[in-house]
Amino acid sequence: MDGNKGERMSRRLQIVLTLLLVVLTTLQGCVKGPKYAKPQVQIPASYKEITPDNFKETDNWRFANPADDVIRGKWWEMFQDPQLSALEEQVNVSNQSIALAEATFRSARALVKQSRSQYFPTVTTTPSITTSRPSSRIVNTSGTRVFTDYLLPFDASWEPDLWGRIRNTVSASASEAQATAADLENVRLSVQAELAFDYYQLRALDAEKELLDSTVVAFQQALELTQVRFQTGIASDEDVALAETQLKTTQAQATDLGILRAQLEHAIAVLTGQPASMFSISAEPLKATPPAIPFGLPSQLLERRPDIAAAERRVAEANAQIGVTKAAFFPSLVLSASGGFESTSFLNWLTLPARFWSVGPSLAQTLFDAGRRKAVTEQAIAIYDGTAANYRLTVLTAFQEVEDNLAALRILSRELGQQNDAVTSAQRTLSLSSERYKSGIDSYLNVITAQTALLTNQRTAVNLQMEQMTASVQLVKALGGGWNASQLPTPKQLSAK
């Protein structure tokens, strides 16, 4: 009899599974959720700043070779500074902001695997051996006071993805993981650019310090000459006081540079993952010139900037979440089965008569929730609209940053040439004033004025050089460094072990 019953149950199970297979095949195309399309943005045909009238090749600016339409590889190598390159390599290994972003990416990637696990059945077991004594008030047919129950159950459940809830959940998780991968690259690029920015500021301070130190030597010599002229009755005591004031003021300016240089050195230490107390950079004046940076076409910018890629992937994630919320309007089907062995005798525990099993589907449908599901769907749609707006804003900001830095390089190129001419004129003015003072024609005040003007113009020229180098770094960052959206991991790669 037991064999006949088992055979009948097996046939019923086959019929149930066959019907479910037909249902699943019929409903395969009933996946709810909007089809994703990347938000449209207006893309200019060319950069406004790249025109023959705006950019003319000078000693302070060069066009990139037309063949080099994008930045490739390690972008900082374009600057041809071995120490900068060494620091950038250290950043990639030891920077803690990058380490944090990388951990966030690994967490998002693990969530993709968690979401994909919903495609498959869940199987659990809870074996137990329980010894119990029933109440004496309960009739015990076995005649024993104490008995042991040996139980080895297996439970399985599976929810077919009829309405695309699981598929959209996996898609949303994969899009978020891709976004965090792009965030990681954006953090990496930002830290690399910040390091180069700080590095060139520090080198500019070294150049200013060298300039001030050499000026202090010149002012010291001028003071000694004025003291000699005062002692011989040619110059006045006022001339000596003016020379001393000029010397001490310049010495104070040179000393003051040490504060900002120390702070920049400490900032570079943190960026490279080192304690500030154990890090130092030897002084070396800024001598670099901006490299020819390939800027490419505006349309390429959407694929080259990691922040744009992250924003776009989050739009895709929000789109998939709409599908998840819409699936809640439809019934959920769960297939469950359980079976195992149970006996009061250890010797007969794992025998055929001790087996038990059950199988069957269950259907669940929310009949009334006072509009909660509708509100959740409306919220998901609003979130999608917000992420789409953020994507467009990110693209517009990217174009702005490229134009800003192209304009900065164009204007700085001309300004630096004009400033160098001003330095030459100031040097000539100082030379003439010194000669006229020595000849007794002019007072020492004219010499002081010429010295101040020369020093001011020289320091301005150094700062313009620094601004030109930092604008080059910012342009590289605005162009996305050497990154491309094709480097994002695919959903298949994210779910691989």
LOPA-813940 format. One record per residue (C-alpha): x, y, z. Coordinates in steps of 0.001 Angstrom, whole numbers, plus 524288, in hexadecimal, padded with zeros to 5 digits. Each point is the difference from the previous one (the first is absolute). Layout:
# LOPA-813940
{{X, Y, Z}};
...
//
This chain:
# LOPA-813940
{{80000, 80000, 80000}};
{{80AD8, 80963, 80388}};
{{80638, 7FD9C, 7F2C3}};
{{7F344, 802ED, 7F8DF}};
{{7FDF2, 80C73, 807AC}};
{{80DDF, 8047B, 7FD0F}};
{{7FDEF, 7FD2A, 7F197}};
{{7F35B, 807D7, 7FFC5}};
{{80696, 80B61, 806E7}};
{{80B1F, 7FFAE, 7F642}};
{{7F65E, 800DF, 7F4BB}};
{{7F938, 80B75, 8066D}};
{{80D04, 806BC, 801E9}};
{{80349, 7FE17, 7F1B2}};
{{7F2E1, 805B6, 7FC04}};
{{801F2, 80BCD, 808DE}};
{{80DBE, 80285, 7FAEF}};
{{7FB54, 7FE9C, 7F1DC}};
{{7F52E, 809E5, 8022A}};
{{80976, 8095A, 8068C}};
{{8096B, 7FE9C, 7F494}};
{{7F514, 803A1, 7F698}};
{{7FC66, 80BB7, 80879}};
{{80E1B, 8048F, 800DA}};
{{801AA, 7FEC8, 7F143}};
{{7F381, 807C1, 7FDB1}};
{{8039E, 80AB2, 8098A}};
{{80E3A, 80111, 7FBFA}};
{{7FD72, 80C5D, 7F856}};
{{7F7DC, 8064C, 80AAB}};
{{80B84, 8070C, 80618}};
{{7FB6A, 80CD4, 80593}};
{{80891, 80C0B, 7FFB5}};
{{803B0, 80AE4, 7F688}};
{{80A26, 7FD78, 7F596}};
{{80C64, 8077E, 8031B}};
{{8056B, 80A85, 7F71D}};
{{80B22, 80921, 80369}};
{{7FAFB, 80DE0, 802AA}};
{{801EC, 8093F, 7F49D}};
{{80936, 80B83, 801C6}};
{{803F8, 80AD8, 7F6D5}};
{{80E12, 7FE26, 7FB97}};
{{80770, 80B05, 7F93B}};
{{806F4, 7FCF5, 7F34F}};
{{80CC6, 805FE, 804F1}};
{{805A4, 8073B, 80B84}};
{{7FDD8, 80E97, 7FF51}};
{{80DCF, 802F3, 8048B}};
{{80671, 7F7E7, 7F533}};
{{80030, 809D1, 7F4ED}};
{{80B61, 80575, 7F814}};
{{7FD5B, 80D9C, 8055C}};
{{7FFEE, 7FBA6, 80E24}};
{{80BB1, 7F6E1, 7FFA6}};
{{80CB1, 80366, 7F985}};
{{80BBF, 7F7B1, 802E5}};
{{809D3, 8070E, 80899}};
{{80B39, 7FC42, 808CE}};
{{7F5F7, 7FEB4, 80ADD}};
{{7F5F1, 7F78C, 7F914}};
{{80005, 7F568, 7F5A7}};
{{7F559, 7F89E, 7F90B}};
{{7FFE7, 7F14E, 8012C}};
{{802E1, 7F7BE, 7F429}};
{{7F306, 7FDC3, 7F8DD}};
{{802B8, 7F155, 80072}};
{{7FFF1, 80076, 80EE1}};
{{7F168, 8024B, 80133}};
{{7FF19, 7FAA5, 80DE3}};
{{8089F, 7FEB0, 80BEA}};
{{8058A, 7F265, 80159}};
{{8069E, 7F88B, 80AF0}};
{{80590, 806E8, 80BCC}};
{{7FC92, 80E1C, 7FD1A}};
{{809F1, 805CD, 8096B}};
{{80B1A, 7FAC2, 7F7AA}};
{{7FCD4, 80AD6, 7F634}};
{{805DB, 80990, 809BB}};
{{80D2B, 7F8F2, 7FF93}};
{{802FB, 801AC, 80E78}};
{{805D7, 7F3A2, 8061C}};
{{7FCEF, 80417, 80DEF}};
{{7F1DB, 80320, 7FCB5}};
{{7FED1, 7F2D2, 7F930}};
{{8058A, 7F8F7, 80BE7}};
{{7F653, 806E1, 808FA}};
{{7F4A2, 7FCD2, 7F701}};
{{803A9, 7F1A6, 80025}};
{{8003C, 8006E, 80EDA}};
{{7F26E, 8061A, 80025}};
{{7FA6A, 7F497, 7F84C}};
{{80536, 7F68A, 80A2D}};
{{7FE93, 806DF, 80D12}};
{{7F58A, 80A96, 7FF49}};
{{7F53C, 7FD38, 809CF}};
{{7F52E, 806F0, 7F884}};
{{80293, 7F6C7, 7F4A8}};
{{80035, 7F477, 80967}};
{{7F2C1, 80431, 80573}};
{{7FA1F, 80148, 7F255}};
{{80585, 7F2B8, 7FC44}};
{{7F9BB, 7F9C1, 80BFE}};
{{7F30B, 8065C, 7FC74}};
{{80106, 7FA27, 7F25D}};
{{802BD, 7F26A, 8056D}};
{{7F41D, 80140, 808CD}};
{{7F76E, 803C8, 7F462}};
{{8057A, 7F4BA, 7F80B}};
{{7FC94, 7F689, 80AF0}};
{{7F221, 80552, 7FFE9}};
{{7FEEB, 7FC3C, 7F197}};
{{80323, 7F1F2, 803A3}};
{{7F603, 8008E, 80AF3}};
{{7F59C, 804BD, 7F68A}};
{{80348, 7F57E, 7F5FB}};
{{7FE6A, 7F56A, 80A45}};
{{7F14A, 8027A, 7FF84}};
{{7FF9A, 7F965, 7F2AE}};
{{8029A, 7F2F1, 80697}};
{{7F8EB, 7F7C5, 80A36}};
{{80353, 800E5, 80E57}};
{{8028C, 7F2FA, 806B2}};
{{80139, 7FEDC, 80EC5}};
{{80129, 7F521, 809EF}};
{{7FE63, 7FFDD, 80ED2}};
{{80375, 7F26D, 8051B}};
{{7FCED, 7FD6E, 80E35}};
{{80006, 7F545, 80A4A}};
{{7F620, 802B6, 80AAB}};
{{7FDB6, 7F7E3, 80C45}};
{{7F326, 802AB, 806E1}};
{{7F70D, 7FA9B, 80A6E}};
{{7F16C, 8022A, 7FE08}};
{{7F6D3, 8036B, 80B09}};
{{7FA9C, 7F493, 807A0}};
{{7F28A, 805B2, 7FD95}};
{{80183, 7FD35, 7F164}};
{{7FD62, 7F247, 7FB3C}};
{{80CA1, 7FA6D, 7FAA2}};
{{7FD07, 7F4E2, 7F6C1}};
{{80E11, 7FBAA, 7FF4A}};
{{80064, 7FD9A, 80E60}};
{{80CD1, 80734, 801B5}};
{{8022D, 80B45, 80905}};
{{80B93, 805F1, 7F89A}};
{{8027E, 7FF8F, 7F14D}};
{{80978, 8064E, 7F64C}};
{{7FBDA, 8064D, 7F333}};
{{80A20, 7FF8A, 7F514}};
{{7FCE8, 80A35, 7F585}};
{{80743, 80301, 7F341}};
{{7F79A, 80985, 7F813}};
{{802EA, 806F7, 7F32D}};
{{7F84C, 80BF1, 7FB9D}};
{{800A6, 80675, 7F2A4}};
{{7F920, 80BF9, 7FA95}};
{{800CE, 80764, 7F32F}};
{{7F926, 80C13, 7FAF3}};
{{7FF5A, 80087, 7F115}};
{{802B8, 80D95, 7FAA9}};
{{7F2CD, 8017B, 7F954}};
{{7FF5C, 80ECA, 7FFC8}};
{{80E49, 803DB, 7FF3D}};
{{801B6, 803DA, 80E3C}};
{{80C61, 7F80C, 80193}};
{{80516, 80392, 7F28D}};
{{7FE25, 80E7A, 802B1}};
{{805EA, 7FE99, 80D8C}};
{{80C1E, 7F9B2, 7FA14}};
{{8007E, 80A86, 7F58F}};
{{7FF06, 80AC2, 80A47}};
{{80AA4, 7F9BB, 8083C}};
{{808EC, 7FE7B, 7F433}};
{{7FDD9, 80E2F, 7FBFF}};
{{80321, 8049F, 80DC8}};
{{80C48, 7F7A8, 8002C}};
{{80428, 805E9, 7F306}};
{{7FD36, 80D83, 8059A}};
{{80893, 7FD3D, 80BD8}};
{{80AA4, 7FB14, 7F6CA}};
{{7FF28, 80D0C, 7F8E7}};
{{7FFF0, 806F0, 80D3F}};
{{80C91, 7F8E0, 80339}};
{{80657, 804F9, 7F388}};
{{7FAD8, 80DAA, 80284}};
{{805D8, 7FFF5, 80DAC}};
{{80CBF, 7FADD, 7FA60}};
{{80056, 80AC1, 7F5BB}};
{{7FC67, 80A8C, 809E8}};
{{80AB5, 7FBB5, 80964}};
{{80A03, 7FF2F, 7F510}};
{{7FC4F, 80DA0, 7FB56}};
{{80046, 80559, 80DE1}};
{{80DA9, 7FA8C, 801CE}};
{{804D9, 80659, 7F36A}};
{{7F932, 80CAE, 803C4}};
{{80692, 8004A, 80D5E}};
{{80CF1, 7FBD2, 7FA18}};
{{80095, 80B50, 7F660}};
{{7FBC8, 8099B, 80A74}};
{{80B23, 7FB16, 8086B}};
{{809AA, 80127, 7F4C6}};
{{7FB41, 80DE3, 7FD70}};
{{802AB, 80349, 80E43}};
{{80DA4, 7FA70, 7FE5A}};
{{801E1, 808E9, 7F435}};
{{7FB04, 80BB1, 807CB}};
{{80901, 7FC7C, 80B47}};
{{80B8E, 7FF3B, 7F6C8}};
{{7FC2E, 80D23, 7FA46}};
{{7FE87, 80659, 80D50}};
{{80CC5, 7FA24, 804F0}};
{{80768, 80567, 7F454}};
{{7F918, 80D0D, 801D7}};
{{803E5, 8001D, 80E5D}};
{{80E32, 7FE45, 7FBCD}};
{{7FEA1, 80B58, 7F679}};
{{7F967, 8087C, 80A43}};
{{80A96, 7FCA3, 809D3}};
{{80A36, 80495, 7F659}};
{{7F81F, 80C53, 7FD6F}};
{{7FF39, 802AA, 80E9C}};
{{80EA8, 7FE45, 80198}};
{{80264, 8093F, 7F4A1}};
{{7F6B4, 80A04, 805D6}};
{{8069C, 7FEEC, 80D49}};
{{80D37, 80294, 7F99C}};
{{7FA7B, 80BC6, 7F8D7}};
{{7FA1F, 804E9, 80CCF}};
{{80CEC, 7FE7D, 80704}};
{{806C8, 807E0, 7F554}};
{{7F589, 80A7C, 800A9}};
{{7FA48, 7FD44, 7F295}};
{{7F338, 7F9B3, 8046F}};
{{7F6DC, 803CE, 80AF6}};
{{7FBF1, 7F851, 80BEE}};
{{7F271, 7FF4E, 7F9EE}};
{{80592, 7F82D, 7F488}};
{{805CB, 7F624, 80974}};
{{7F2FA, 7FEB2, 80718}};
{{7F8DE, 7FDCE, 7F316}};
{{809D0, 7F58E, 7FBF9}};
{{7FEBF, 7F936, 80D2D}};
{{7F11C, 80047, 7FF36}};
{{8003E, 7FA3A, 7F25E}};
{{8094B, 7F52A, 8043D}};
{{7F871, 7FC3B, 80C49}};
{{7F2E9, 8003D, 7F8ED}};
{{80518, 7F6C9, 7F58B}};
{{805EB, 7F6EF, 80A3B}};
{{7F2C3, 7FF6D, 806DD}};
{{7F937, 7FCD0, 7F325}};
{{80991, 7F4EA, 7FD72}};
{{7FDC2, 7FA9A, 80DAA}};
{{7F13D, 800DC, 7FEA5}};
{{80038, 7F6CF, 7F444}};
{{80425, 7F520, 8091D}};
{{7F25C, 7FEF7, 80606}};
{{7F8D9, 7FCF1, 7F362}};
{{80AF1, 7F73F, 7FB1D}};
{{7FF7F, 7F7E2, 80C57}};
{{7F13C, 7FEBF, 7FEDE}};
{{800F7, 7FBBC, 7F1C9}};
{{80A72, 7F611, 80385}};
{{7F738, 7FAA8, 80AB0}};
{{7F476, 7FF4D, 7F68E}};
{{8082E, 7F843, 7F64A}};
{{803F7, 7F6C8, 80AF4}};
{{7F1B1, 7FD0F, 80303}};
{{7FCE3, 7FE12, 7F199}};
{{80AFA, 7F606, 7FEE0}};
{{7FB92, 7F903, 80C55}};
{{80B6F, 803F7, 808A2}};
{{800DA, 806EF, 80D30}};
{{80378, 80E53, 7FE42}};
{{80ABC, 7FE8E, 80A42}};
{{8070A, 7F5D8, 7F7A8}};
{{7FEE5, 806AD, 7F2C5}};
{{807B2, 80AD1, 7F97A}};
{{802BC, 80523, 7F25D}};
{{80CC9, 806C2, 7FCF7}};
{{7FF2E, 80DC6, 7FA90}};
{{8006C, 80161, 7F14B}};
{{7FB34, 80C28, 7F8B3}};
{{7F514, 7FEC4, 7F602}};
{{805B1, 7FEAF, 7F26C}};
{{7F57A, 7F806, 7F922}};
{{7F836, 80482, 7F448}};
{{7F21C, 7FB8A, 7FD05}};
{{7FF5E, 7F42D, 7F6FC}};
{{7F7F2, 7FF1F, 7F3B0}};
{{7F37A, 7F9C9, 804F4}};
{{7F775, 7F8AA, 7F643}};
{{7F218, 80491, 80279}};
{{7F87E, 7F830, 7F5C6}};
{{7F1DE, 80298, 7FC24}};
{{7F52D, 8042A, 80961}};
{{7F869, 7F3A1, 7FCAC}};
{{80B41, 7F7D5, 80553}};
{{7FEF7, 8069E, 80D38}};
{{7F3FA, 7F802, 803A9}};
{{807FE, 7F386, 7FF22}};
{{80C61, 80564, 80624}};
{{7FB53, 805A9, 80CE6}};
{{7FD74, 7F654, 80B0A}};
{{7F68E, 8092D, 806EC}};
{{7F773, 8006C, 7F3CC}};
{{80090, 7F133, 7FF03}};
{{7FC20, 7FEB9, 80E5D}};
{{7F491, 8095C, 7FE42}};
{{7FB44, 7F8A0, 7F3E5}};
{{800C3, 7F2C5, 806C2}};
{{7F7D6, 80543, 80B38}};
{{7F5A4, 8042D, 7F638}};
{{7FFD0, 7F1E1, 7FB28}};
{{7FEF1, 7FB50, 80E0D}};
{{7F47C, 808F8, 802AB}};
{{7F96B, 7FB36, 7F391}};
{{80153, 7F1D2, 8046A}};
{{7FA70, 8037A, 80D60}};
{{7F389, 80490, 7F94F}};
{{7FEA2, 7F235, 7FAAC}};
{{801EC, 7FA74, 80DA3}};
{{7F51F, 8086C, 8058C}};
{{7F69F, 7FCBF, 7F4E2}};
{{80201, 7F16C, 8022B}};
{{7F9DC, 801A3, 80D6E}};
{{7F2A3, 801D7, 7F974}};
{{8001D, 7F1D9, 7FB66}};
{{7FED8, 7F349, 807A6}};
{{80C1C, 7F8E8, 80467}};
{{8013D, 7F156, 7FE41}};
{{80874, 7F7DA, 8091D}};
{{802EC, 7F19D, 7FDB8}};
{{8037C, 7F8EC, 80C7F}};
{{8038C, 7F225, 8036D}};
{{8043A, 7F910, 80C48}};
{{80419, 7F24D, 8035F}};
{{8093D, 7F7F6, 8080B}};
{{80095, 7F538, 80A0C}};
{{7F9F8, 7FF1F, 80D8A}};
{{80032, 7F4AF, 809A1}};
{{80050, 7FCDF, 80E6F}};
{{80A8D, 7F5D7, 7FD92}};
{{80DA8, 8038C, 7FBF4}};
{{801AA, 7F306, 7F8E0}};
{{7F3B6, 8025D, 7F7EC}};
{{8025E, 80E9D, 7FE0B}};
{{80520, 80001, 7F210}};
{{7F732, 7F54A, 7FAAF}};
{{7F571, 800D0, 7F5A3}};
{{7F463, 7FEC0, 8093F}};
{{80549, 80B87, 807F1}};
{{7FF35, 8094C, 7F473}};
{{7F657, 80B39, 7FEDA}};
{{7FDD4, 80A7C, 7F59E}};
{{7F6D2, 80A92, 7FB45}};
{{7FFB4, 808DF, 7F3FF}};
{{7F736, 80AB1, 7FADC}};
{{7FF1A, 80DDA, 7FACB}};
{{7FABC, 80BF2, 80716}};
{{7FB04, 80CB2, 7FA3E}};
{{80008, 80D15, 8070D}};
{{7F93E, 80C7A, 7FBA8}};
{{7FDC5, 80CBC, 8072C}};
{{7F1A1, 80385, 7FE9E}};
{{7FFEA, 80D14, 80706}};
{{80AF8, 808C6, 804F9}};
{{7F9AC, 80D8E, 7FFA9}};
{{80874, 8046F, 7F480}};
{{80D24, 7FC59, 805E6}};
{{80505, 7F8E9, 7F3DA}};
{{7FB9A, 80B15, 7F737}};
{{806FF, 809DA, 808A6}};
{{80C6C, 7F7C5, 7FFCF}};
{{7FF7C, 7FF9C, 7F120}};
{{7FE02, 80EBC, 7FF5A}};
{{80BAC, 801B9, 808EA}};
{{8085D, 7F751, 7F72E}};
{{7FBFB, 807F4, 7F413}};
{{80373, 80CAB, 80717}};
{{80D3A, 7FA6B, 803CB}};
{{8025A, 7FC60, 7F1C3}};
{{7FCB1, 80DD9, 7FB97}};
{{80956, 80553, 80A3A}};
{{80B36, 7F73F, 7FBEC}};
{{7FDAD, 80388, 7F1B7}};
{{800A2, 80E70, 80384}};
{{80C72, 7FDA6, 807BE}};
{{805DB, 7F8FC, 7F43C}};
{{7FD24, 80B89, 7F705}};
{{80577, 80978, 80A1F}};
{{80C5F, 7F7D2, 80128}};
{{801CA, 80064, 7F136}};
{{7FDD7, 80EBF, 7FF78}};
{{8098D, 801FF, 80B37}};
{{80A10, 7F7A6, 7F8EB}};
{{7FF31, 80887, 7F3CD}};
{{8010E, 80C0C, 80895}};
{{80C47, 7FAF9, 806BC}};
{{8069B, 7FCFA, 7F30F}};
{{7FC98, 80D72, 7FA84}};
{{80454, 8068E, 80CC0}};
{{80D71, 7F9F4, 7FFA1}};
{{801D1, 801BF, 7F167}};
{{7FCBF, 80E5F, 801F2}};
{{80948, 800B1, 80B95}};
{{80B29, 7FA44, 7F810}};
{{7FD33, 80906, 7F48F}};
{{7FFC2, 80C39, 80872}};
{{80B59, 7FBF1, 808A3}};
{{80854, 7FD59, 7F40C}};
{{7FE82, 80E13, 7FB81}};
{{80089, 80592, 80DB1}};
{{80CB0, 7F906, 8031E}};
{{8064A, 80549, 7F3A7}};
{{7FBBC, 80DAF, 803C2}};
{{804B3, 7FDF4, 80DEA}};
{{80D6D, 7FB94, 7FB60}};
{{800D9, 80CA0, 7F825}};
{{7FC59, 80762, 80C59}};
{{80B0A, 7F93E, 8076C}};
{{809A7, 803F5, 7F56B}};
{{7FB54, 80E0E, 800BF}};
{{800CB, 7FFFD, 80ED3}};
{{80DF4, 7FAF3, 7FF76}};
{{80390, 80AF3, 7F6A6}};
{{7F94F, 80A04, 808D5}};
{{807AE, 7FB36, 80BCD}};
{{80CB2, 8008C, 7F874}};
{{7FD6B, 80E1A, 7FBD0}};
{{7FB9F, 8041C, 80DA6}};
{{80C2F, 7FA2B, 80620}};
{{808D9, 8071A, 7F675}};
{{7F8FD, 80CF7, 80220}};
{{800D3, 7FE1F, 80EC1}};
{{80E8A, 7FD41, 7FF64}};
{{80192, 80C15, 7F79F}};
{{7F8C8, 80816, 80A24}};
{{7F4F6, 80356, 7F6A6}};
{{7F4DB, 7F89A, 806D3}};
{{7FD35, 7FCAF, 80E2D}};
{{800CD, 7F25F, 80597}};
{{7F125, 7FFB1, 800A5}};
{{7FFA6, 7FE33, 7F13F}};
{{808F9, 7F430, 80161}};
{{7F744, 7FA2E, 80A79}};
{{7F418, 80215, 7F75A}};
{{806B6, 7F964, 7F483}};
{{8048A, 7F4AB, 80889}};
{{7F23A, 7FDED, 80530}};
{{7FA24, 80078, 7F263}};
{{809C3, 7F60F, 7FAD0}};
{{7FDE0, 7F698, 80B49}};
{{7F12B, 80134, 7FEDF}};
{{8005E, 7FD49, 7F16D}};
{{8092C, 7F482, 801B4}};
{{7F730, 7F9E4, 80A4E}};
{{7F428, 8024A, 7F75D}};
{{806DB, 7F8F9, 7F4D2}};
{{802CA, 7F458, 808D5}};
{{7F1C4, 7FF89, 80469}};
{{7FB71, 8007C, 7F1E5}};
{{808CF, 7F484, 7FCE4}};
{{7F9FC, 7F8AF, 80B51}};
{{7F231, 8035E, 7FBA8}};
{{8034B, 7FB47, 7F259}};
{{804CA, 7F2E3, 80508}};
{{7F46D, 7FE33, 80926}};
{{7F69C, 803BD, 7F509}};
{{80657, 7F55F, 7F7BC}};
{{7FDAA, 7F63B, 80AFD}};
{{7F1F2, 8047C, 8016E}};
{{7FDF2, 7FEA6, 7F151}};
{{80505, 7F20E, 8007B}};
{{7F696, 7FD4A, 80B24}};
{{7F4C2, 8068B, 7F8C4}};
{{802CD, 7F744, 7F447}};
{{7FF60, 7F3D7, 80882}};
{{80E72, 7FCB3, 80092}};
{{80304, 7F3B9, 7F855}};
{{7F35B, 7F910, 803CD}};
{{7F52D, 7FAF0, 7F727}};
{{7F278, 7FA99, 802D9}};
{{803AA, 7F35A, 7F902}};
{{8083A, 7FCD6, 80C03}};
{{7F3DE, 7FE69, 80877}};
{{7FDAC, 7F1E5, 8041F}};
{{7F4EE, 7F934, 7F8E5}};
{{7F49E, 7F9CE, 80774}};
{{805DA, 7F2B0, 7FCDE}};
{{80D1A, 803FA, 805D7}};
{{7F945, 80587, 80C0E}};
{{7F920, 7F31E, 802C6}};
{{80BF3, 7F782, 7FD64}};
{{806C1, 7F9F8, 80BB2}};
//
